[in-house]
Amino acid sequence: MRGFIGSKDAKRHPSQRVMKCTQVHRKRGITAYPAEPTLWRCTDGVWWTRTQNQGVNTSTQPFFGYAPTQQRGFTLVELMVAVSIAAILLAVGIPSFRSTIASNRLTSTTNDLVGSLNQTRSEAIRRGGRLTVCMSSDGSTCATTGTWGQGWISFVDTTRSGTAAVVNTSDTREVILSVTRRETSSTVIRGNTNVARYVSFSSDGTARLMSGAAQSGILRVCESSSALGDSRRARDIEVSAVGRLTTTTPTTVADTCLAP
């Protein structure tokens, strides 16, 4: 049994609780338990013992005392079981967590690119002129090598020559409207021939090459991470000649993320 600390006049520690205790004598058959140590029944429903050498009142009158705080903790077996369960949960949850991160990254990149293309098309119609979206590594000029994964810019394209999109810095009318930078190496964006470097919209919202011919093609946003399967790792953004965008999910794309 647990010991009982203090007496009616003892000083209570803030962490100890007050209990009212009454002396009782338990009997088994007709034989009473000895008077010492005295048994006490307290308001917390626990049996307590008091002996005279503890310096407390042994009368049968109720008195108040203070219960000692209990020490709580874990055994080594309990700790090992908890660690084992945590290890199992981590082993099951981490692959799923990686897949969720990769899927969110793919969706976010796709939405960024679709948003930039739609905004540029709307702005071309509003301004009544040609606007172009091209891949860019520095945020100020159009890149002629690499992929769309390095980032892209949207700009007013008033002067066009040749077959490549170019920001003409000598023409003050050609201003950059937006810059999107990509820093995730596992996300690859590639386009087929007509949209490999740029997408350009005329004043009526149609997609046009630098030569003025109709432009159409597919931009593929692909996540090369092994956390996604081949049926989930890519999104295809189809640019039609009338300037409309359609997003689909190809089912057989390897982690090499080749162009469509």
Secondary structure, DSSP 8 states (H G I E B T S, - for coil): --B-B--TTS---TTSEEEEEEEE--EETTEE--SSSEEEEETTS-EEEE-GGG----SSS-EEEEE--------HHHHHHHHHHHHHHHHHHHHHHHHHHHHHHHHHHHHHHHHHHHHHHHHHHHHTS-EEEEE-SSSSS--SSS-GGGEEEEEE-----SSS----TT-TT--EEEEEE---TTEEEEE-GGGSSEEEE-TTS-BB-TTSSB--EEEEEEE--TTS-TTTSEEEEEE-TTS-EEEE--S---TT----
